[in-house]
Amino acid sequence: MTKYYRENYPRPQFVRDSYLDLNGEWNFRFDDQKVGTASGWQNGFEDKKIMVPFSYETIKSGIGCLEPHETIWYSKNVNFASLCAQGKNVILNFEGVDYKTEIWVNGVFAGSHEGGYTRFSFDISDFLKEGDNILVLRVSDSLSTIQPRGKQRWLKNNYDCWYVQTTGIWKSVWAEAVSKTYLEHLHIIPRYDENAVDLEYRIFCTSSDDTVEVETIISYKEELVCSQKEVLVKDSYSRRFSLENDNVKWKVKYWCPKSPHLYDVCVRIYKNGILVDEVGSYFGLRKVSARGCRIQINNMDYYLRMILDQGYWKDSGMTPPDEAAIRKNIDEILAYGYNGVRKHQKIEDERFYYWADVKGVLVWCEAPSFYELNNAAIVKVTSEWINIVTQHYNHPSIITWVPFNESWGIPRVIKDSKAQNFTESLYYITKALDDTRPVISNDGWEHTKSDIITLHDYASDGVQLKRNWRYPEENLANRRAFNGERYAFAEGYQYEGQPLMLSEFGGIAYGNNENGWGYGAEEQNEEGYLKRLESLIDTVLEMGQFCGFCMTQLTDVEQEQNGHMYMDHSDKIAPEKVARIIRKLE
C-alpha cells in the first residue's frame, strides 16, 4: 500500500484529509413523463429509497428494475458542517454517473455534466447554508447508439454480448474541502531511462496578489528521496526530479509486475506562508514500449498473459460491491495465472487501478464503445476519451490505451475515410496526451494507425486456430482473412513490423444454464474444458509470432457464460488447474 492510502477513499491517486462519503440511502424517482422540473422536484422530494452508488437496475440498489427509464431523480439532505471550515470551499465529486447529470443545491441550479464513465466535480460553496442542505440530481439516459455505452444494451432486452443498461449514479459520490487556492491537477510522467519523474502541476488560484509557494516531497517507504519548494510564477507548469538516492537500495526503485515498487508524492500549497492545501499521491517508475515484434517493460521483452474482464457483478452490475471485492478481483486474476487484464468496454472504479498498481497487474484501458458514426458521436466520444486518458494517466499498471474495439461504431472503417480519419485522430490525440504508452487503433481487426496489431480469433480449439493461421504472411498482407472473415488492416494501411497479439480468443462455454452461451460447443466436464484450453494455449505458444494473448474471460456476464468463474465470482474449476496451463512460458 502507498503512504497515503485510505480504505474506501474513492480517489487514491489524489488524497486529501477532508472527505465526506455521500454514498448510502438517497431518495429516488422515475420521471417517465419528464414532469419533474415543472413540478419542482429540484427543490427536494421523498419517494423510493435507493442505495447509492448502485444503479436502479441492480439488486444492491434496493430497486432492481431492469426496464429502461430515460429520466430519473435523486435527492438527499446533507449537512456539510464537517467540511465548512473558515475559508474553505466544498467540492462535490461524482466518480461516474450515466449519462447526463444536472445538479441543484437548495433549489439552485449548480451545473451539469455529460458522459457516463468519467469523474466530474462542482464547487457548491456558494449554494450552501448552515444545517441540512438539499442535493438534487436529474439524470437523463437513453438507448442512443451515439453515446459511449460499452456493453450496455440499446434494445429493450439483452442480446448476444450486450447486457442490462446502467442508468444514473454507479460510482461513488463524495465531497471534500479545499482552500481558495489549491492543487487542481497533478500529472505524473515517469522517465525510466533518465531515472527521473516529471510532474506537471495545475494550481487553482483566485488572487495574483498573494505569494503562493508549491512544495513537492517525493519519498520511498518513508525515506526522503527529494524535495523542492518554489514560488508559483504561473498556475500551470512542470518540473523534473531525479530519483537517484544513496539511501535507497540500488539508488532507484522500478515498477514492474514482479516488483511493483511505488514512490509517494506529497504536494503542499502555501499562501503567504500559510499551508492551505496538501495532496498525497504516488507513482511507479516504469517504461512501456512496443519495440520490434515484442512488448517491453523497462526495456526488456515481456510476454503478456492477459484475461479479458468486463467488470460486471451478479447483484450490482458494473459497480463492485465494495473495496474488498475489488482487491479479490485482482487476486483472482493472479490466481488463474495471468499477469494482466484487458478491462473490456468499461472504465473501472479508481480503486481497481490502485490495487493493480500495488499488486503489479498490467491493465489495458479500453474505451466504452459507441455504435453509430456521425458528427455528434465524434464530439461525445472524443470528449469522453480525453477525460479518460487524463484522469487515469498516472496509474503505472495501465500500459495500453484502446479507443476502439472490433470496428464498433465504425463498421465501414475498412473502406470509409471518415471512420479511418476518426481512428487516426484519436490515435494521435492519445499520443499527444501520452507519449509513454502504446495505442491500439481498433482492437480485433481492420487496424489503421496502431502501435500493436491485435487480432481476435474464436477458433474452437488449437487445431482450428492453427488452421486459421497457416498463412500468416498473407493474413498480415490483407490477402487472406485471418479468422475466415476479417482482415487485419483497413484498406490503405499495412503491417509495419509492430508486435502481434491475440487479444481475444477462447471463450469456452462450461457450467452454463440453458439460456447461456459461449464460443464453440459447450464442454460437459472439467476434463474437456481443461483439454480444450490447453490445446489453444499450446498452439498460441507454438506459433511464436504473438507477443502475448488475452483469454476470454474471467467471469460469466449475464447470458454470456464463458468465464473461468460464475458471475458471483465463484470458481468453476480450481484456479491452480487453469494457472498450470496459462503459466507455461513463465
C-alpha positions in Angstrom: 0.0 0.0 0.0 1.1 3.6 -0.5 1.7 6.0 2.3 -1.5 8.0 1.6 -3.8 5.0 1.0 -7.1 5.3 2.8 -9.6 2.4 2.7 -12.8 3.3 0.7 -11.3 6.6 -0.4 -12.7 7.0 -3.9 -9.6 8.6 -5.5 -6.3 7.0 -4.2 -4.2 9.0 -6.7 -5.2 12.3 -5.2 -5.8 12.1 -1.5 -6.8 14.9 0.9 -7.6 14.7 4.6 -11.1 16.2 4.1 -13.6 13.7 2.9 -17.4 13.3 3.3 -18.8 10.0 2.0 -22.2 10.6 0.3 -22.9 7.0 -0.6 -25.8 5.3 1.1 -29.5 6.0 1.1 -30.9 8.6 -1.3 -34.5 9.5 -2.3 -35.3 8.3 -5.8 -37.9 8.8 -8.5 -38.6 7.8 -12.1 -39.7 10.6 -14.3 -41.0 8.9 -17.5 -43.3 11.8 -18.3 -40.5 14.3 -17.7 -42.5 16.5 -15.4 -40.0 16.7 -12.6 -38.6 20.2 -13.2 -42.0 21.7 -13.8 -43.3 20.0 -10.6 -40.5 21.5 -8.6 -38.6 18.2 -7.8 -35.3 20.2 -7.9 -36.3 21.6 -4.5 -36.2 18.1 -3.0 -38.6 15.2 -2.6 -39.2 12.0 -0.7 -40.2 8.8 -2.5 -38.5 5.5 -3.2 -35.2 4.8 -1.5 -32.1 3.8 -3.4 -28.7 2.7 -2.2 -26.0 4.8 -4.0 -23.7 4.0 -5.8 -25.7 1.1 -7.3 -27.8 1.8 -10.3 -31.6 1.2 -10.1 -31.3 -1.8 -12.3 -29.3 -3.8 -9.7 -30.5 -5.8 -6.7 -27.9 -3.9 -4.5 -29.7 -0.6 -5.2 -32.8 -1.8 -3.4 -34.9 -1.3 -6.5 -33.9 -4.0 -9.1 -35.9 -2.7 -12.0 -34.5 -3.9 -15.4 -36.7 -1.7 -17.6 -35.1 1.3 -19.2 -36.2 4.7 -17.8 -34.8 7.7 -19.6 -35.1 10.2 -16.7 -34.5 9.6 -13.0 -34.1 11.9 -10.0 -32.1 11.6 -6.8 -32.5 13.7 -3.6 -30.5 13.8 -0.3 -30.3 16.0 2.7 -26.6 16.6 3.7 -25.0 18.5 6.5 -21.6 19.8 5.3 -20.6 21.3 8.7 -17.6 19.0 8.9 -16.2 20.4 5.7 -17.2 24.1 6.0 -14.1 25.4 7.9 -13.4 29.1 7.6 -12.1 30.0 4.2 -12.8 26.6 2.7 -14.8 25.7 -0.4 -16.8 22.5 -0.8 -16.2 20.4 -3.9 -18.9 17.8 -4.8 -17.4 14.8 -6.6 -19.1 12.2 -8.8 -16.9 9.3 -9.9 -19.4 8.2 -12.5 -23.0 8.9 -13.5 -24.6 7.6 -16.7 -25.3 9.7 -18.7 -26.3 13.4 -18.5 -26.4 14.9 -15.0 -28.0 18.2 -13.8 -27.5 19.3 -10.2 -29.4 21.6 -7.8 -28.3 22.6 -4.4 -31.0 24.0 -2.2 -33.1 24.5 -5.2 -30.4 26.5 -7.1 -29.0 25.0 -10.3 -25.3 24.3 -9.8 -24.2 22.8 -13.1 -24.4 19.8 -15.5 -22.2 17.2 -17.0 -22.4 14.8 -19.9 -20.7 11.4 -20.0 -21.1 8.1 -18.3 -17.6 6.9 -17.4 -15.6 9.8 -16.1 -15.3 11.8 -12.9 -16.7 15.3 -12.6 -16.9 17.9 -9.8 -18.7 21.1 -8.8 -17.8 23.8 -6.4 -21.0 24.1 -4.5 -19.8 26.6 -1.8 -22.0 29.5 -2.9 -25.1 27.4 -2.7 -24.7 26.1 0.8 -26.4 27.1 4.1 -26.0 26.1 7.7 -27.6 22.9 8.7 -29.1 20.5 6.2 -28.7 21.1 2.5 -30.8 19.5 -0.2 -28.8 17.9 -3.1 -30.9 17.0 -6.1 -29.8 15.3 -9.3 -31.8 14.8 -12.5 -30.1 12.2 -14.7 -31.0 11.6 -18.3 -30.0 8.4 -20.1 -31.2 6.8 -23.4 -30.7 3.8 -25.6 -28.9 6.1 -28.1 -26.1 4.5 -30.0 -24.1 7.7 -30.5 -23.2 8.0 -26.8 -20.4 5.8 -25.4 -22.2 2.9 -23.8 -19.8 -0.1 -23.8 -21.7 -3.4 -23.2 -25.0 -1.7 -22.3 -27.8 -2.9 -24.5 -29.6 -0.4 -26.8 -32.6 -2.7 -27.3 -35.1 -3.3 -24.5 -33.9 -6.9 -23.9 -30.4 -8.5 -23.7 -29.0 -10.0 -26.8 -25.7 -11.5 -28.0 -23.0 -10.0 -25.7 -24.9 -6.8 -24.6 -26.4 -6.6 -21.2 -28.7 -4.7 -18.9 -28.2 -0.9 -19.2 -26.7 1.1 -16.3 -28.5 4.3 -15.6 -27.7 7.1 -13.1 -25.1 7.0 -10.3 -22.9 3.9 -10.4 -19.7 5.1 -8.8 -19.0 6.9 -5.5 -20.4 10.3 -4.6 -18.3 12.3 -2.1 -17.3 15.8 -1.0 -14.1 17.4 0.1 -13.0 20.8 1.4 -10.4 23.0 -0.4 -8.9 26.4 0.2 -9.4 29.3 -2.2 -6.0 28.3 -3.6 -5.5 24.6 -4.2 -3.8 21.9 -6.3 -6.3 21.2 -9.1 -4.4 18.5 -11.0 -1.1 16.6 -10.9 0.2 14.9 -14.0 3.0 12.4 -13.3 5.3 11.3 -16.1 7.8 8.5 -15.3 11.1 8.8 -17.1 12.6 5.4 -16.7 15.7 5.9 -18.9 16.6 9.1 -17.0 15.8 7.7 -13.5 13.6 10.7 -13.1 10.0 11.8 -13.0 8.3 14.8 -14.5 5.5 16.5 -12.5 3.0 18.8 -14.2 1.1 21.0 -11.8 -2.2 22.9 -12.3 -2.9 25.3 -9.4 -6.3 27.0 -8.9 -5.5 30.5 -7.6 -8.1 33.3 -7.1 -5.7 36.2 -6.5 -2.5 37.3 -8.2 -1.6 39.5 -5.2 -0.8 36.5 -2.9 2.5 34.8 -2.7 1.9 31.2 -3.5 4.5 28.5 -2.9 4.5 24.9 -4.0 6.4 22.3 -2.1 7.0 18.8 -3.5 8.2 15.9 -1.4 9.0 12.5 -3.0 9.7 9.5 -0.8 10.1 5.8 -0.9 8.8 3.8 2.1 9.2 6.9 4.4 12.7 7.5 3.1 13.1 11.0 1.6 14.2 10.9 -2.0 14.0 14.6 -2.9 12.1 17.8 -2.1 11.7 21.2 -3.5 9.8 24.4 -2.6 9.4 27.2 -5.0 7.3 30.4 -5.6 4.5 29.9 -8.0 5.0 32.0 -11.2 2.2 30.7 -13.3 -0.7 28.4 -12.4 0.3 25.6 -14.8 4.0 24.4 -15.1 6.2 21.3 -14.9 9.3 20.2 -13.0 11.7 17.2 -13.3 13.0 15.4 -10.3 15.9 12.9 -10.2 15.1 9.8 -8.3 18.6 8.6 -7.7 19.2 8.5 -4.0 22.1 6.9 -1.9 19.7 6.0 0.9 17.6 3.7 -1.4 19.0 0.2 -2.2 20.3 0.3 -5.8 19.5 4.1 -5.7 16.3 3.8 -7.7 13.2 1.5 -7.4 11.5 0.5 -10.5 7.9 -0.7 -11.0 7.2 -4.0 -12.8 4.7 -6.8 -12.3 7.1 -8.9 -10.1 8.3 -5.9 -8.1 5.7 -3.2 -8.2 7.6 -0.5 -6.2 5.7 2.8 -5.7 7.0 6.2 -4.8 4.9 8.5 -2.6 4.4 12.1 -3.6 3.2 14.9 -1.3 2.4 18.4 -2.8 1.7 21.2 -0.4 0.4 24.7 -1.4 1.3 27.7 0.8 -0.4 31.1 0.5 1.5 34.0 2.1 3.5 31.4 4.2 0.4 29.5 5.4 -0.2 25.9 4.4 -3.6 25.9 2.6 -3.6 22.6 0.7 -1.9 19.2 0.9 -2.4 16.3 -1.5 -0.9 12.8 -1.3 -0.3 10.8 -4.4 2.1 8.1 -5.8 3.7 6.8 -9.0 5.7 3.9 -10.4 8.9 4.4 -12.4 8.5 2.1 -15.4 8.6 2.2 -19.2 6.3 0.5 -21.7 7.2 0.2 -25.3 6.3 -1.7 -28.5 9.7 -2.4 -29.9 10.1 -4.6 -33.0 7.8 -7.6 -32.6 7.7 -7.5 -28.8 6.2 -5.6 -25.9 8.8 -4.4 -23.5 8.5 -3.4 -19.8 11.5 -1.4 -18.7 13.4 -2.2 -22.0 13.0 -5.9 -21.5 10.8 -8.2 -23.6 7.7 -9.2 -21.6 5.2 -11.8 -22.7 1.6 -10.8 -21.9 -0.7 -13.4 -20.4 -3.9 -11.5 -20.1 -7.5 -12.2 -19.2 -10.5 -10.3 -20.6 -12.7 -9.0 -17.8 -15.9 -7.0 -18.3 -16.2 -5.9 -14.7 -19.8 -7.0 -14.0 -21.1 -8.3 -10.7 -24.1 -10.6 -10.1 -26.1 -8.3 -7.8 -24.5 -4.9 -8.5 -23.9 -4.7 -12.3 -20.9 -2.6 -13.2 -20.4 -1.4 -9.6 -18.2 -3.5 -7.4 -19.9 -4.5 -4.1 -17.1 -2.9 -2.1 -13.4 -2.4 -1.9 -12.8 -5.9 -0.6 -14.4 -7.2 -3.8 -12.0 -5.1 -5.9 -9.0 -6.5 -4.1 -10.3 -10.0 -4.5 -10.9 -9.3 -8.2 -7.2 -8.5 -8.6 -6.2 -11.6 -6.7 -8.4 -13.8 -8.9 -6.6 -12.6 -12.0 -3.3 -13.6 -10.5 -4.6 -16.9 -9.1 -5.6 -18.1 -12.6 -2.0 -17.5 -13.8 -2.4 -14.2 -15.7 -0.1 -11.2 -15.4 -2.6 -8.7 -16.8 -6.2 -7.9 -17.6 -8.0 -6.3 -20.5 -10.8 -4.3 -18.9 -13.3 -4.7 -21.7 -15.6 -1.8 -22.6 -15.6 -0.3 -19.2 -13.7 2.3 -17.1 -13.2 0.8 -13.7 -13.6 2.1 -10.2 -10.4 4.1 -9.5 -9.6 1.8 -6.6 -9.3 -1.1 -9.1 -6.4 0.6 -10.8 -4.9 1.4 -7.4 -4.8 -2.2 -6.4 -3.5 -3.2 -9.8 -0.7 -0.7 -9.2 0.0 -2.1 -5.8 -0.1 -5.8 -6.8 1.6 -5.4 -10.2 -1.2 -6.4 -12.6 -0.9 -4.9 -16.1 -4.1 -3.3 -17.4 -5.3 -2.4 -20.9 -7.6 0.6 -20.6 -10.4 0.5 -23.2 -13.0 3.0 -24.2 -16.6 2.0 -23.9 -17.9 1.8 -27.5 -20.5 3.8 -29.3 -22.3 2.2 -32.3 -23.2 4.9 -34.8 -20.8 7.2 -36.6 -21.9 10.8 -37.1 -20.6 14.2 -36.1 -22.5 14.2 -32.8 -21.0 10.9 -31.9 -17.5 12.1 -32.7 -17.8 15.0 -30.3 -19.2 12.8 -27.5 -16.6 10.1 -27.9 -13.6 12.4 -28.3 -14.6 14.4 -25.2 -15.1 11.4 -23.0 -11.9 9.7 -24.2 -9.8 12.7 -23.5 -11.2 12.7 -20.0 -10.5 9.0 -19.6 -6.9 9.4 -20.6 -6.3 12.5 -18.5 -7.9 11.1 -15.4 -6.2 7.7 -15.4 -2.8 8.6 -16.8 -0.9 8.4 -13.5 -1.5 4.7 -12.9 1.6 2.6 -13.7 -0.5 -0.5 -14.1 -2.2 0.9 -17.2 0.2 0.0 -20.1 -2.1 0.5 -23.2 -4.8 2.7 -24.5 -7.6 1.2 -26.6 -10.1 3.8 -28.1 -11.9 1.3 -30.5 -12.9 -2.3 -30.5 -13.9 -4.6 -33.4 -15.0 -1.7 -35.6 -17.9 -1.0 -33.2 -19.2 2.5 -34.1 -17.0 2.4 -37.2 -18.4 -0.6 -39.1 -17.2 0.6 -42.5 -13.7 1.5 -41.4 -12.2 -1.0 -43.9 -13.0 1.5 -46.7 -14.7 4.6 -45.2 -12.4 7.6 -45.0 -14.4 9.3 -42.3 -14.1 6.3 -40.0 -10.4 5.9 -40.8 -9.8 9.6 -40.1 -11.6 9.3 -36.8 -9.5 6.3 -35.6 -6.3 8.1 -36.6 -7.4 11.3 -34.9 -8.0 9.5 -31.6 -4.7 7.7 -32.0 -2.8 11.0 -32.4 -4.8 12.8 -29.7 -3.9 10.0 -27.3 -0.3 10.1 -28.3 -0.3 13.9 -27.8 -1.7 13.4 -24.3 0.6 10.5 -23.5 3.7 9.6 -25.4 4.7 6.9 -22.9 2.2 4.1 -23.8 1.2 2.1 -26.9 -2.1 3.0 -28.5 -4.2 0.4 -30.3 -6.4 1.8 -33.1 -9.1 -0.8 -33.4 -8.7 -3.9 -31.2 -9.6 -7.1 -33.1 -9.2 -6.3 -36.8 -9.2 -3.6 -39.5 -6.4 -1.6 -37.9 -5.4 1.9 -39.1 -2.6 3.6 -37.3 -1.7 1.3 -34.3 1.3 0.6 -32.1 0.2 -3.0 -31.6 -1.7 -5.2 -34.0 -4.3 -7.0 -32.0 -6.4 -9.8 -33.5 -9.5 -11.8 -32.3 -10.0 -15.4 -33.3 -12.5 -17.6 -31.5 -11.3 -20.9 -33.1 -12.9 -23.7 -31.2 -9.6 -25.5 -30.4 -5.9 -25.5 -31.2 -6.3 -27.4 -34.4 -8.7 -24.9 -35.8 -6.6 -22.0 -34.6 -3.5 -23.3 -36.3 -5.5 -23.8 -39.5 -6.7 -20.2 -39.4 -3.1 -19.0 -39.2 -1.4 -21.3 -41.7 -0.8 -18.4 -44.0 0.5 -15.6 -41.6 2.2 -13.6 -44.3 -0.9 -13.5 -46.4 -3.0 -12.7 -43.3 -0.9 -9.7 -42.5 -0.8 -8.5 -46.1 -4.6 -8.4 -46.2 -4.6 -11.1 -49.0 -6.4 -13.5 -46.7 -8.9 -13.1 -43.8 -7.0 -14.3 -40.7 -10.1 -15.7 -39.0 -12.0 -16.6 -42.1 -14.0 -13.4 -42.2 -11.9 -10.3 -41.1 -8.8 -8.6 -42.4 -6.1 -7.4 -40.2 -5.9 -3.9 -41.7 -8.3 -1.3 -43.2 -7.6 -0.5 -46.8 -4.7 1.8 -47.3 -2.8 0.6 -44.2 -0.3 -2.2 -43.9 1.8 -4.2 -41.5 4.9 -2.3 -40.4 6.5 -4.8 -38.1 4.5 -4.0 -34.9 4.0 -6.6 -32.2 1.2 -9.0 -32.8 -1.2 -10.0 -30.1 -4.1 -12.5 -30.0 -6.2 -10.2 -27.9 -9.4 -12.2 -27.8 -9.8 -16.0 -28.1 -11.1 -18.9 -26.1 -14.4 -18.1 -24.5 -15.1 -21.7 -23.8 -18.6 -22.4 -22.6 -18.7 -24.5 -19.5 -21.1 -24.8 -16.5 -23.9 -22.9 -18.2 -27.6 -22.9 -17.8 -29.9 -23.4 -20.7 -30.1 -19.7 -21.5 -26.3 -19.2 -21.5 -23.8 -19.3 -24.4 -20.1 -19.4 -25.1 -17.9 -19.8 -28.1 -18.0 -23.3 -29.8 -19.6 -26.3 -28.3 -20.2 -26.3 -24.6 -17.8 -28.6 -22.6 -19.7 -31.0 -20.4 -17.0 -31.7 -17.8 -13.8 -30.3 -16.3 -11.5 -32.6 -18.2 -12.9 -31.5 -21.5 -12.6 -27.8 -20.6 -9.0 -28.1 -19.5 -8.0 -30.2 -22.5 -9.5 -27.6 -24.9 -8.0 -24.7 -23.0 -4.6 -26.3 -23.1 -4.8 -27.0 -26.9 -5.5 -23.3 -27.5 -2.6 -22.1 -25.3 -0.2 -24.6 -26.7 -1.0 -23.6 -30.2 -0.5 -19.9 -29.4 2.8 -20.5 -27.8 3.9 -22.9 -30.6 3.1 -20.3 -33.4 5.5 -17.9 -31.8 4.6 -14.7 -33.7 2.5 -13.3 -30.9 3.9 -11.1 -28.1 1.1 -12.3 -25.8 -2.5 -13.3 -25.6 -5.8 -12.3 -23.9 -8.2 -15.1 -23.0 -11.9 -14.6 -22.8 -12.9 -14.3 -20.0 -12.6 -14.1 -16.2 -16.3 -14.4 -15.2 -19.6 -15.1 -16.8 -21.7 -12.0 -17.6 -25.5 -12.4 -17.6 -26.3 -14.6 -20.7 -22.6 -14.8 -21.8 -21.4 -17.7 -19.8 -17.8 -18.5 -20.9 -15.8 -17.4 -17.9 -13.4 -19.2 -15.6 -15.8 -18.2 -12.8 -19.6 -17.8 -12.5 -20.9 -14.2 -12.3 -20.9 -14.4 -8.5 -17.1 -14.9 -8.7 -17.2 -18.5 -7.5 -14.8 -20.8 -9.3 -16.0 -23.3 -12.0 -12.6 -25.0 -11.8 -9.8 -24.7 -9.2 -7.7 -21.8 -10.3 -4.4 -23.7 -9.9 -5.5 -26.1 -12.7 -6.0 -23.2 -15.1 -2.8 -21.5 -13.9 -0.7 -24.5 -14.7 -1.7 -24.1 -18.4 -1.6 -20.3 -18.5 1.9 -20.1 -17.0 3.7 -22.4 -19.4 6.1 -19.8 -20.5 6.9 -18.4 -17.0 
